[in-house]
Amino acid sequence: MKILKAMLGMTALAAISLVSVAANAQTYPDRTITMVVPFSAGGPTDTVARLVAESMSKDLGQQIVVENVGGAGGSLGAGRVAQSDPDGYTILLHHIGMATSATLYRKLAYDTLNAFEYVGLVTDVPMTIVARKDFEPTDLKGLIDYVKANKDKVTVANAGIGAASHLCGMMFMSAIETPLVTVPYKGTGPAMTDLLGGQVDIMCDQTTNTTKQILGGTIKAYAVTSPARLPVLPDVPTAAEGGLADFQVGIWHGVYAPKGTPTEATERLSKALQVALKDPNVVARFAELGTVPSSEADATPAALKAKLETEIARWKPVIEAAGQYAD
């Protein structure tokens, strides 16, 4: 009899548990969600995150609060999310650094491919090769010739190891087979400030950070890294037009959740992301920044997972050949 009662009790508990899970799935989200951005406020990735978070909040019926956790090329913020409760209330918006950090950091605190659940891709932002406005070369070919002849004097700014500007700069030096003097900063803002002030010569950074300055004439633009010219920057040629045929670098962004987050939560977040990326305000603001939202097919867990796997494999030999590690 005691055994029977125990079995009945266990059955009842299991039933209650299933009901609880179902109820939670139906009510998610029922409180504020934190979106961690692993870079400083005001930077290009932060701009993308805040636009998307605002629109996703409307569809979810709960506010998404952006929290900036910068440092270590984005790995500090990513590590914070990897260690968070897998309940769907802490998520991560990261860029291509999610893939490159797997090689840049040989002692990473988390297993990149296995520490997260996937929500979806957000956008793929083109890069621009820019310089201080009074820099001597007038076009990309002239820039390449000039930096090759003055490789010990030309300075290349970046926002720190693992930042988009660091990755693009590294790819640029690899493409022209010329190492240059790099000047790392603690964020995109300080790097751009010194470029504007003429303290450094060139930088390769996202259109989300450079478009306003290019249009305002405060920096000189040599090329965009997209396959075609951008509608917002029609007078800036592509890198291919300037002589770098294979130089195409896009800084893609994705949304992640901690490993073990319920499928119901990641699927709901993915749906909200897809809605946000069709929001006319998001589409218009992205266009102003020189980028477009990911398609509905790409704003999915499967597409983001495949992208991350491909990009880790793509960047690993580039980073190893450069011998530039963050630890």
PyMOL commands that set and color helices and strands:
alter all, ss='L'
color gray80, all
select helices_A, chain A and resi 2-27+44-60+72-82+97-104+140-149+164-175+188-197+207-216+263-276+280-288+301-322
alter helices_A, ss='H'
color red, helices_A
select strands_A, chain A and resi 33-37+64-68+90-94+116-132+155-158+181-184+202-206+219-224+250-258
alter strands_A, ss='S'
color yellow, strands_A
deselect
rebuild
show_as cartoon
